[in-house]
Amino acid sequence: VHVLSHVQHPNLIKFLGLAEQEGKLMIVTELCIGGTLHTFMAELRERLDDSLRQKLAEQVCEGVAALHAHKIVHRDLKPANILVDGLGNIKISDFGLARIIDGTSRSVTMGAGTHGFMAPEAYDPTKRLSFASDIWGLGGILVEILGGKKPFPQLSGLTPERAMGEAMRLHKEGVKPEIPTGKLFPPHVRRIIERCFEYEPSKRPTAKEVLDALKGPPRPVTPNPRPMDSNEATFMSQT
């Protein structure tokens, strides 16, 4: 509740209040009739065109960037924890694992999440989860939204115990999720998503950097023309 009420953003689930029923405390949030991002994409299938994929990807980045701007690490980013409202807009939800980082610490400690989207450091009890840990999960979500493929599809169908063991083996061998090809993956987008899967957390981009890359390649800087002095101006007028 504290995390939900700490920040408001169009791409974060809106906290409406608390309710009690039969002695159980319940959190009340806005209704998202589109279901989870996972089911939303599965139901649309062929109707999920490139423009909608692009919109969903950008909105996920917007939501993650908003969390991080308020010093919140989600720690369990995956399509099943992202909802879609009646207008097809992204709402990041399920803040059960989220923690607010105070001003003196840039990371939190806890091994949690879902194996296909968990950063390598989540499996090491000596490491600390940080904003960069969310970025690994964000990269996996973008692979699924833009490319229609799960990161580490070989983990699908395994029991949680086997999935954890296989994920740890893949990370130990330095394996990274495969990035699909296609027009939604131009070179600058491929590069930024590849950086999301850097094994060194400090080398991963921020959510804002990923968002900027999705919106378009960097534009070349055009130098301002040098103003003509009076002699040049006189010569030009005479010619």
Secondary structure, 3 states (H helix, E strand, C coil): CHHHHHCCCCCECCEEEEEEECCEEEEEECCCCCCEHHHHHHHHHHHCCHHHHHHHHHHHHHHHHHHHHCCEECCCCCHHHEEECCCCCEEECCCCCCEECCCCCCEECCCCCCHHHCCHHHHCCCCCEEHHHHHHHHHHHHHHHHHCCCCCHHHCCCCHHHHHHHHHHHHHCCCCCCCCCCCCCCHHHHHHHHHHCCCCHHHCCCHHHHHHHHHCCCCCCCCCCCCCCHHHHHHHHHC
